[in-house]
């Protein structure tokens, strides 16, 4: 799951999957993902996995989501949604 989420994020961010650290927030990595990137990543995950991820499950507001969301956290959310 982690590698699949990393690949989706890499495609959107136009970087190589190996350039994305799993536990570092995407906004704090060298490519500095922003709030629009995060929206695109979440939408791509929802489409790829046929799930819905409400904003309140990601964080309180866009600033918190962007500043704290890592590939590992996204993979955990996707896995949790799939198990329901």
N, C-alpha and C positions, 0 to 999 in steps of 0.2 A: 504494500500500500504506500509506504513512504516513498519508494522510488517512482511510483506512478504519479504521485502528487508532485514530486520534485520535477518530473518531466513536463507535466502540464504547466507548472509555474515557469520553468525554463523556456518553454515555447512562447509564452506570453511576454516574458521579460527579455526575450531574444538573447539568452545566454546559454552556455552549456550546462546541462544538469550537474556536472561535477563542480561547477562554480558556485553552487548554492549549498551553503552549510545548513544542515537539518535543524539545528537548535538555535540559530541566530535569527532574530526578527528580520524579515525581508527588507524592511526599511533601513536596517543598520548594516547591510552588506554593501559591497563596493558598488553595486548597480543601483542602490537606493530606491527600492520600490515605493511608489506613492499610493495615495488613496484610490486613484483610478486603476492602477495596476491591481490592487487588492480586489476591487470590484470585479475586474475581468477574470482574475484567478478564481474567485468564488463562483462566478457564473459558469466558468468552464468546468469546475468540479461538479456543480449541480447538474450540468448537462451530461457530463461523462458518466456520472454515477446514478443519474436519475433520482436525485435527492433534492430536498430543499433545506437551505441553511439560513434560518432567520438571523437578522443582524444582531439581535440580543444574545444569540449564542456565541457570537464572535467577540463581543465586547460591548461596553457601554456606549461608546460613540466612535465615529470614524478615526479620531486621533488615537484613541486607545487601540483600536484594531490594527491600525498601521504601525504603531510603535511596538506592539508586542507579538504580532502573529508571525510564527515561523512555519516552515514546511512540516515539521513534526506535529505542531499543534493542529494544523489543517488536516493532516493525515488522521490524527486521533478523532477529530470531529467527523470526518467522512466515515471512518470505521464505526463510530458510535451510531451515526445515522443509518448505516447499512444494517446494523444489528437489530434495528427496531422493526 
